[in-house]
Amino acid sequence: KTDGVSPDDVVTPIVKILGPESFTESKDEFIKYLTSPAETSFRPPGEMVHSFKSSADKTFEVYKCDESTTGFRSYHERLQFWLMFYIDAASFIDIDDDSWRFFLLFKKDGVEGGEYNYSIAGYMTVYEYYAYGRSKNMKRPRISQMLVLPPYQKQGLGANLLNTLYRNYLGDSSVVDITVEDPSDNFVRLRDFVDTQNCLKIASYSKEKVMCGFSDEMAAAAAKELKLCKKQARRVYEIIRLHYTNRSDPQLFKEYRVDVKRRLNAPYQREQIQLEKLKRALKPEELAAAMINVTDRDQRLELLEKQFTELESHYKKVLEKVAAA
């Protein structure tokens, strides 16, 4: 059947990244474990910080943990294995670092006798960085990993989990803002959706103010009320301004397009300033070598138009999702 080709050894490399004593190669042992007290009496580790119903009318709960939470270390050793399957370039974290925070998402099912079964549906890891340049003890939490397991996707769970994290830090005066480490495209879409929903409720993002352009007031309000960093506050402003812009009005849409392109073009403007300095400091042959990778004006205009078109398409999808929520 295989023309003499031997199967790859898939068990050995998987076993290497599994938690200790977290697997069996015996189906009988596995089935037996499903009805063991360790399984049937399982309760999530940590503090429950949020409970909600999904769009499918299922009950979910979010639990917050850190490295000192009773029972969490051994559970995390088994849980983190899933990252390798579902997140590109994922790596295990150093749980001995007490700056890590974990938000675990569980599905809660009632069973006979008034008891409950808990099934892991996803989780998020956050590292609480020190906020450099700020007063002592200020911090800047950074979202590192977020995973909703495939059977639980498309139910609004990611948005609930992200909002739970936001609420956890809103009342913490030592938190400057919340950032994200190397977000995937899927997470960018989720974050834009959640942040747009939340900013639409803030007075500083009203139609009257948004149509006048991005302001320090918006950045300050987003940081104070939602713990958004300035870069994300500006991005959400662009999404909301598109929402309020009548695209059938050529002048209004032109003003919007120019505003977005001005931000996109900022790195090029800085590049031009540096280039002018180089022209005064370098010899002709040195300048020629330095300009090899410099984008000319026509290329830059073409790139700007492409960047704007891609952003506009993304922003429209976010607004469609917000409208449908």
PLY file of the C-alpha trace (Angstrom):
ply
format ascii 1.0
element vertex 325
property float x
property float y
property float z
element edge 324
property int vertex1
property int vertex2
end_header
0.00 0.00 0.00
2.90 2.39 0.63
5.42 1.10 -1.92
7.84 0.43 0.92
7.76 3.99 2.29
7.96 4.10 6.08
5.66 6.49 7.99
7.17 9.53 9.69
7.58 9.31 13.45
5.04 11.92 14.56
4.79 10.83 18.19
8.35 11.55 19.35
8.49 15.27 18.40
5.02 15.84 19.86
5.92 14.14 23.14
8.91 16.49 23.48
6.66 19.54 23.84
3.88 17.94 25.90
3.67 18.60 29.62
4.97 15.90 31.98
2.52 13.02 32.51
-0.04 14.78 30.31
-0.47 12.10 27.66
-1.03 8.42 27.03
-0.75 6.24 23.96
-3.45 3.92 25.31
-7.04 4.57 24.26
-8.32 2.52 27.20
-6.34 4.64 29.66
-7.64 7.82 28.05
-11.29 6.71 28.27
-10.78 5.62 31.89
-9.34 9.01 32.77
-12.41 10.83 31.41
-14.50 9.45 34.27
-11.81 9.72 36.96
-12.26 12.09 39.95
-9.38 14.25 38.64
-11.43 14.97 35.51
-14.99 15.09 36.85
-14.11 17.27 39.85
-11.92 19.71 37.89
-12.41 23.38 38.69
-10.58 26.23 36.91
-7.60 27.70 38.76
-7.49 31.36 39.71
-10.06 34.09 40.29
-13.20 34.30 38.17
-13.30 37.84 36.75
-16.13 37.58 34.21
-19.08 35.38 33.27
-21.19 35.74 30.13
-23.41 34.02 27.57
-22.08 33.48 24.06
-24.01 34.13 20.85
-24.84 30.41 20.95
-26.38 30.90 24.44
-23.64 28.92 26.18
-22.18 29.99 29.53
-18.51 30.98 29.67
-16.29 32.17 32.50
-12.92 33.93 32.51
-10.37 33.21 35.25
-7.29 35.31 36.03
-4.07 33.57 37.14
-0.40 34.25 37.71
2.59 32.00 38.37
1.69 31.72 42.08
-1.92 30.61 41.53
-2.58 27.24 43.15
-2.64 24.44 40.57
-1.93 26.74 37.64
1.64 25.72 36.86
0.84 22.10 36.06
-2.29 23.15 34.16
-0.34 25.68 32.08
2.24 23.04 31.14
-0.55 21.10 29.43
-2.39 24.12 28.07
0.50 25.89 26.31
1.01 22.90 23.99
-1.92 24.11 21.83
-0.07 27.28 20.88
2.25 25.25 18.67
-0.69 24.11 16.55
-2.60 27.36 16.16
-0.21 30.35 16.44
2.56 30.92 13.88
6.06 31.17 15.37
4.66 30.55 18.87
7.03 29.78 21.73
6.64 28.75 25.35
7.00 31.48 27.96
9.00 31.56 31.18
6.31 31.07 33.79
8.85 31.71 36.58
8.73 35.41 35.65
6.12 36.91 37.98
5.25 39.68 35.49
3.12 37.30 33.44
-0.68 37.34 33.81
-3.03 34.75 32.34
-6.72 34.97 31.44
-8.31 31.53 30.93
-11.63 31.12 29.12
-13.81 28.15 30.11
-17.12 26.82 28.87
-19.36 25.87 31.81
-21.86 23.03 31.37
-24.37 21.87 33.97
-24.62 18.15 34.73
-26.88 16.00 36.87
-26.78 16.64 40.60
-26.26 20.39 40.27
-22.59 20.01 39.37
-20.70 21.59 36.48
-18.15 20.54 33.89
-15.57 23.02 32.66
-13.96 22.87 29.21
-11.06 25.12 28.22
-12.06 27.30 25.26
-9.11 29.67 25.00
-6.72 31.91 26.86
-4.62 35.05 26.75
-1.18 35.87 28.15
-0.12 39.37 29.18
3.29 40.64 30.29
3.30 43.65 32.61
6.24 45.74 31.40
7.63 48.67 33.34
6.55 51.93 31.65
9.85 53.65 30.89
9.84 57.41 31.07
6.95 57.41 33.55
6.84 57.78 37.30
7.87 54.91 39.55
5.73 51.75 39.55
3.87 52.63 36.36
3.40 49.71 33.96
2.44 49.01 30.38
0.81 45.55 29.96
1.50 43.91 26.60
-0.72 41.21 25.14
1.58 38.40 24.05
-0.58 35.43 23.03
-4.28 34.92 22.45
-5.95 31.71 21.40
-9.57 30.66 21.04
-9.69 26.95 20.20
-11.35 26.11 16.84
-14.58 24.54 18.22
-15.34 27.81 20.02
-14.53 30.34 17.31
-17.10 32.59 15.56
-19.12 32.96 18.79
-17.88 36.36 19.97
-15.61 34.80 22.60
-12.45 36.61 21.49
-14.15 40.00 21.87
-15.42 39.04 25.32
-11.99 37.85 26.40
-10.29 41.04 25.17
-12.88 43.25 26.86
-12.41 41.27 30.08
-8.70 42.08 29.98
-9.47 45.75 29.37
-11.86 45.88 32.34
-9.26 44.19 34.53
-6.82 47.07 33.95
-9.23 50.01 33.71
-9.34 50.59 37.44
-5.57 50.25 37.84
-4.07 53.74 38.07
-0.55 52.31 37.61
-1.36 51.18 34.04
-0.44 53.71 31.34
-1.89 51.82 28.38
-2.14 48.32 26.87
-0.07 47.31 23.85
0.20 44.18 21.70
3.25 42.14 20.74
3.50 41.30 17.03
-0.25 40.85 16.39
-1.53 38.46 13.73
-3.96 39.69 11.06
-6.82 37.96 12.87
-5.97 39.67 16.14
-5.68 43.07 14.41
-9.23 42.61 13.08
-10.52 41.59 16.50
-8.78 44.44 18.30
-9.98 47.05 15.80
-13.55 45.76 16.15
-13.52 45.83 19.97
-11.76 49.21 20.21
-14.06 50.80 17.64
-17.12 49.56 19.53
-15.76 51.01 22.77
-14.56 54.34 21.34
-17.92 55.01 19.69
-19.28 55.36 23.24
-16.74 58.04 24.21
-17.71 61.70 23.85
-14.28 62.60 22.46
-15.01 60.38 19.44
-18.31 62.06 18.58
-19.03 62.89 14.94
-18.46 66.60 15.49
-14.99 66.07 16.97
-13.90 63.23 14.69
-14.67 65.21 11.55
-12.28 67.94 12.77
-9.31 65.55 12.82
-7.38 63.52 15.37
-6.61 65.42 18.56
-4.71 65.10 21.83
-8.12 65.06 23.51
-8.98 61.80 21.72
-5.65 60.22 22.61
-6.02 61.24 26.26
-9.62 60.00 26.48
-8.77 56.66 24.85
-5.88 56.19 27.30
-7.89 57.22 30.35
-11.16 55.43 29.62
-9.95 52.40 27.65
-6.17 52.18 28.26
-5.51 52.42 24.51
-2.05 53.52 23.35
-1.86 56.63 21.15
-1.10 54.63 17.97
-4.24 52.52 18.38
-6.32 55.56 19.38
-5.34 57.20 16.07
-6.14 54.05 14.10
-9.61 53.81 15.67
-10.16 57.50 14.93
-9.60 56.74 11.23
-12.12 53.88 11.35
-14.74 56.03 13.08
-14.13 58.99 10.77
-14.74 56.69 7.81
-17.98 55.67 9.51
-19.10 59.30 9.66
-17.77 60.28 6.22
-20.29 60.39 3.39
-18.36 58.52 0.69
-20.65 59.85 -2.01
-19.46 63.38 -1.19
-16.21 63.83 -3.18
-14.90 66.66 -1.01
-15.52 64.92 2.32
-13.96 61.69 1.13
-10.96 63.57 -0.31
-10.39 65.22 3.09
-10.52 61.80 4.73
-8.14 60.26 2.22
-5.63 63.12 2.59
-5.78 62.84 6.39
-5.01 59.10 6.37
-2.32 59.42 3.70
-0.63 62.17 5.68
-0.12 59.70 8.52
1.00 56.95 6.16
3.45 59.33 4.52
5.09 60.46 7.77
7.95 57.90 7.60
8.73 59.04 4.04
8.84 62.67 5.17
11.31 61.77 7.91
13.34 59.87 5.31
13.47 63.01 3.14
14.68 65.13 6.05
17.47 62.63 6.72
18.30 62.62 3.02
18.75 66.39 2.98
21.16 66.08 5.90
23.10 63.36 4.06
23.38 65.52 0.94
25.23 68.13 2.97
27.45 65.65 4.80
28.40 62.96 2.24
30.55 62.87 -0.84
28.74 62.21 -4.16
29.78 58.54 -4.30
28.78 57.99 -0.65
25.44 59.68 -1.26
24.77 57.50 -4.30
25.36 54.38 -2.20
23.08 55.67 0.56
20.24 56.37 -1.89
20.06 52.87 -3.37
17.10 51.91 -1.18
15.43 55.32 -1.15
11.95 55.33 -2.70
11.43 57.92 -5.43
8.35 60.16 -5.52
6.35 58.16 -8.11
6.99 54.90 -6.29
5.99 56.51 -3.02
2.71 57.85 -4.43
1.88 54.43 -5.86
2.68 52.76 -2.53
0.62 55.33 -0.62
-2.42 54.65 -2.79
-2.04 50.90 -2.29
-1.68 51.29 1.49
-4.74 53.52 1.66
-6.88 51.15 -0.45
-5.94 48.18 1.75
-6.67 50.14 4.93
-10.00 51.41 3.61
-11.05 47.84 2.77
-10.07 46.66 6.26
-11.83 49.58 7.95
-15.04 48.89 6.00
-15.03 45.27 7.17
-14.56 46.40 10.78
-17.47 48.84 10.48
-19.68 46.17 8.93
-18.96 43.90 11.88
-19.65 46.71 14.35
-22.96 47.45 12.62
-23.95 43.77 12.79
-22.99 43.34 16.46
0 1
1 2
2 3
3 4
4 5
5 6
6 7
7 8
8 9
9 10
10 11
11 12
12 13
13 14
14 15
15 16
16 17
17 18
18 19
19 20
20 21
21 22
22 23
23 24
24 25
25 26
26 27
27 28
28 29
29 30
30 31
31 32
32 33
33 34
34 35
35 36
36 37
37 38
38 39
39 40
40 41
41 42
42 43
43 44
44 45
45 46
46 47
47 48
48 49
49 50
50 51
51 52
52 53
53 54
54 55
55 56
56 57
57 58
58 59
59 60
60 61
61 62
62 63
63 64
64 65
65 66
66 67
67 68
68 69
69 70
70 71
71 72
72 73
73 74
74 75
75 76
76 77
77 78
78 79
79 80
80 81
81 82
82 83
83 84
84 85
85 86
86 87
87 88
88 89
89 90
90 91
91 92
92 93
93 94
94 95
95 96
96 97
97 98
98 99
99 100
100 101
101 102
102 103
103 104
104 105
105 106
106 107
107 108
108 109
109 110
110 111
111 112
112 113
113 114
114 115
115 116
116 117
117 118
118 119
119 120
120 121
121 122
122 123
123 124
124 125
125 126
126 127
127 128
128 129
129 130
130 131
131 132
132 133
133 134
134 135
135 136
136 137
137 138
138 139
139 140
140 141
141 142
142 143
143 144
144 145
145 146
146 147
147 148
148 149
149 150
150 151
151 152
152 153
153 154
154 155
155 156
156 157
157 158
158 159
159 160
160 161
161 162
162 163
163 164
164 165
165 166
166 167
167 168
168 169
169 170
170 171
171 172
172 173
173 174
174 175
175 176
176 177
177 178
178 179
179 180
180 181
181 182
182 183
183 184
184 185
185 186
186 187
187 188
188 189
189 190
190 191
191 192
192 193
193 194
194 195
195 196
196 197
197 198
198 199
199 200
200 201
201 202
202 203
203 204
204 205
205 206
206 207
207 208
208 209
209 210
210 211
211 212
212 213
213 214
214 215
215 216
216 217
217 218
218 219
219 220
220 221
221 222
222 223
223 224
224 225
225 226
226 227
227 228
228 229
229 230
230 231
231 232
232 233
233 234
234 235
235 236
236 237
237 238
238 239
239 240
240 241
241 242
242 243
243 244
244 245
245 246
246 247
247 248
248 249
249 250
250 251
251 252
252 253
253 254
254 255
255 256
256 257
257 258
258 259
259 260
260 261
261 262
262 263
263 264
264 265
265 266
266 267
267 268
268 269
269 270
270 271
271 272
272 273
273 274
274 275
275 276
276 277
277 278
278 279
279 280
280 281
281 282
282 283
283 284
284 285
285 286
286 287
287 288
288 289
289 290
290 291
291 292
292 293
293 294
294 295
295 296
296 297
297 298
298 299
299 300
300 301
301 302
302 303
303 304
304 305
305 306
306 307
307 308
308 309
309 310
310 311
311 312
312 313
313 314
314 315
315 316
316 317
317 318
318 319
319 320
320 321
321 322
322 323
323 324
